Amino acid sequence: MALIDGFPAGMFQHYRIRDDPEYAQALALGEDAIGVDLFIGEPELIGHGHGPKMLGAFLRKVAMPFHRLDVCVIGPSVSNVAAIRAYEKTGFVSLRTALVPGEPEPEQLMRITRGDLAPE
Ligand SMILES: CC(C)(COP(=O)(O)OP(=O)(O)OC[C@H]1O[C@@H](n2cnc3c(N)ncnc32)[C@H](O)[C@@H]1OP(=O)(O)O)[C@@H](O)C(=O)NCCC(=O)NCCS
């Protein structure tokens, strides 16, 4: 659960890509990596720069220590330009698009390492 000024504002989740073999095959990363998903659930809190800051802190303090892995990927839909821009601000770099079974649109596959995270 993500809090902004103490109020519940969104959800983050983390997982290991290889734990979902079908998704791992679709991404074909060639390395062990964490995956993350997130959303800010309050419309008035979207577009104020909270997402990149919270995502950077979540990776540094929660997901990377939990999995003891310093590589993470994220896969917004190719049409979700706001999310793609927000993840670039976090330090993610686009790799390529990926077709994932059951998803209506390709994912824009993006990658970050601990060293790429914007300073706290
Ligand atoms: C994705 C999300 C977490 C990003 O967090 P955020 O706090 O809104 O992100 P920011 O405000 O830092 O950045 C959004 C960026 O997208 C840009 N943007 C917004 N709408 C845009 C559009 N239609 N076209 C191009 N850029 C757009 C903004 O200008 C901003 O970039 P800038 O700071 O360089 O101007 C949040 O928007 C969200 O939860 N959205 C709804 C659910 C969702 O899409 N989840 C992600 C699924 S992968």
Ligand as a Chemical Component Dictionary entry (heavy atoms), coordinates in Angstrom:
data_LIG
# 
_chem_comp.id                   LIG 
_chem_comp.type                 NON-POLYMER 
_chem_comp.pdbx_formal_charge   0 
_chem_comp.three_letter_code    LIG 
# 
loop_
_chem_comp_atom.comp_id 
_chem_comp_atom.atom_id 
_chem_comp_atom.alt_atom_id 
_chem_comp_atom.type_symbol 
_chem_comp_atom.charge 
_chem_comp_atom.model_Cartn_x 
_chem_comp_atom.model_Cartn_y 
_chem_comp_atom.model_Cartn_z 
_chem_comp_atom.pdbx_ordinal 
LIG C1  C1  C 0 1.701  5.467  -13.948 1  
LIG C2  C2  C 0 1.701  6.274  -12.654 2  
LIG C3  C3  C 0 2.082  5.396  -11.492 3  
LIG C4  C4  C 0 2.751  7.400  -12.808 4  
LIG O1  O1  O 0 2.775  8.176  -11.629 5  
LIG P1  P1  P 0 2.545  9.771  -11.699 6  
LIG O2  O2  O 0 2.832  10.322 -10.366 7  
LIG O3  O3  O 0 1.207  10.061 -12.286 8  
LIG O4  O4  O 0 3.699  10.199 -12.758 9  
LIG P2  P2  P 0 4.345  11.644 -12.980 10 
LIG O5  O5  O 0 3.351  12.691 -12.607 11 
LIG O6  O6  O 0 5.679  11.735 -12.348 12 
LIG O7  O7  O 0 4.717  11.613 -14.524 13 
LIG C5  C5  C 0 3.823  11.468 -15.573 14 
LIG C6  C6  C 0 4.537  11.945 -16.820 15 
LIG O8  O8  O 0 3.778  11.576 -17.948 16 
LIG C7  C7  C 0 3.540  12.736 -18.727 17 
LIG N1  N1  N 0 2.272  12.556 -19.395 18 
LIG C8  C8  C 0 1.049  12.498 -18.845 19 
LIG N2  N2  N 0 0.124  12.311 -19.794 20 
LIG C9  C9  C 0 0.787  12.238 -20.975 21 
LIG C10 C10 C 0 0.393  12.051 -22.320 22 
LIG N3  N3  N 0 -0.883 11.879 -22.648 23 
LIG N4  N4  N 0 1.362  12.052 -23.273 24 
LIG C11 C11 C 0 2.656  12.205 -22.952 25 
LIG N5  N5  N 0 3.095  12.375 -21.679 26 
LIG C12 C12 C 0 2.153  12.394 -20.713 27 
LIG C13 C13 C 0 3.550  13.881 -17.761 28 
LIG O9  O9  O 0 3.790  15.110 -18.427 29 
LIG C14 C14 C 0 4.713  13.459 -16.859 30 
LIG O10 O10 O 0 5.981  13.727 -17.442 31 
LIG P3  P3  P 0 6.841  15.069 -17.083 32 
LIG O11 O11 O 0 7.040  15.085 -15.603 33 
LIG O12 O12 O 0 8.098  14.894 -17.857 34 
LIG O13 O13 O 0 6.006  16.229 -17.534 35 
LIG C15 C15 C 0 0.295  6.930  -12.407 36 
LIG O14 O14 O 0 0.050  7.894  -13.405 37 
LIG C16 C16 C 0 -0.845 5.916  -12.387 38 
LIG O15 O15 O 0 -1.021 5.203  -11.408 39 
LIG N6  N6  N 0 -1.652 5.903  -13.454 40 
LIG C17 C17 C 0 -2.865 5.074  -13.505 41 
LIG C18 C18 C 0 -2.611 3.562  -13.529 42 
LIG C19 C19 C 0 -1.468 3.149  -14.410 43 
LIG O16 O16 O 0 -1.355 3.572  -15.570 44 
LIG N7  N7  N 0 -0.596 2.316  -13.833 45 
LIG C20 C20 C 0 0.593  1.839  -14.522 46 
LIG C21 C21 C 0 0.359  0.539  -15.165 47 
LIG S1  S1  S 0 1.879  -0.049 -15.867 48 
# 
loop_
_chem_comp_bond.comp_id 
_chem_comp_bond.atom_id_1 
_chem_comp_bond.atom_id_2 
_chem_comp_bond.value_order 
_chem_comp_bond.pdbx_ordinal 
LIG C1  C2  SING 1  
LIG C2  C3  SING 2  
LIG C2  C4  SING 3  
LIG C2  C15 SING 4  
LIG C4  O1  SING 5  
LIG O1  P1  SING 6  
LIG P1  O2  DOUB 7  
LIG P1  O3  SING 8  
LIG P1  O4  SING 9  
LIG O4  P2  SING 10 
LIG P2  O5  DOUB 11 
LIG P2  O6  SING 12 
LIG P2  O7  SING 13 
LIG O7  C5  SING 14 
LIG C5  C6  SING 15 
LIG C6  O8  SING 16 
LIG C6  C14 SING 17 
LIG O8  C7  SING 18 
LIG C7  N1  SING 19 
LIG C7  C13 SING 20 
LIG N1  C8  SING 21 
LIG N1  C12 SING 22 
LIG C8  N2  DOUB 23 
LIG N2  C9  SING 24 
LIG C9  C10 SING 25 
LIG C9  C12 DOUB 26 
LIG C10 N3  SING 27 
LIG C10 N4  DOUB 28 
LIG N4  C11 SING 29 
LIG C11 N5  DOUB 30 
LIG N5  C12 SING 31 
LIG C13 O9  SING 32 
LIG C13 C14 SING 33 
LIG C14 O10 SING 34 
LIG O10 P3  SING 35 
LIG P3  O11 DOUB 36 
LIG P3  O12 SING 37 
LIG P3  O13 SING 38 
LIG C15 O14 SING 39 
LIG C15 C16 SING 40 
LIG C16 O15 DOUB 41 
LIG C16 N6  SING 42 
LIG N6  C17 SING 43 
LIG C17 C18 SING 44 
LIG C18 C19 SING 45 
LIG C19 O16 DOUB 46 
LIG C19 N7  SING 47 
LIG N7  C20 SING 48 
LIG C20 C21 SING 49 
LIG C21 S1  SING 50 
# 
